[in-house]
Amino acid sequence: MSEQTPEVGVEVFAGTWRRGTRLVDVREPEEFASGHVPGAVNVPLEEVLASPQRFAGQECYVICRSGGRSLKAAEAMNAAGGRAVSVAGGTSGWIEAGNEVERGAQQ
């Protein structure tokens, strides 16, 4: 975990997600379509890294497959003035915990 970038596990995130927290999924579109946390918005990592300032002043959680890409994205968002938290364990951990999953491309 980065000193400046907070991380939470899937269990903690699951409690927050139920309260309608904004979630950015940084996986590629085909990965996102194969199964994602309901309500997640797909913004691939490359797009986040290309313009992290678009998240300045925003609070959000960031998720990927297992936590590596989300941590990298959250670090970039926070460096640009955002307030991002990475979800350790990612979508894989979310699914393994038996949580709800949506399939298909972003609307």
JOCOR-V110168 format. One record per run of one state. SS is the DSSP state (@ for helix, = for strand, . for the rest). FROM is the first residue (numbers start at 0). TO is the last residue. If there is no record, write none. Layout:
BEGIN
<<SS	FROM	TO> <SS	FROM	TO>>
END
This chain:
BEGIN
<<.	0	5> <=	6	8> <@	9	16> <.	17	21> <=	22	24> <.	25	27> <@	28	33> <.	34	34> <=	35	35> <.	36	39> <=	40	41> <.	42	43> <@	44	49> <.	50	50> <@	51	54> <.	55	57> <=	58	62> <.	63	66> <@	67	78> <.	79	81> <=	82	87> <.	88	88> <@	89	95> <.	96	100> <=	101	101> <.	102	106>>
END
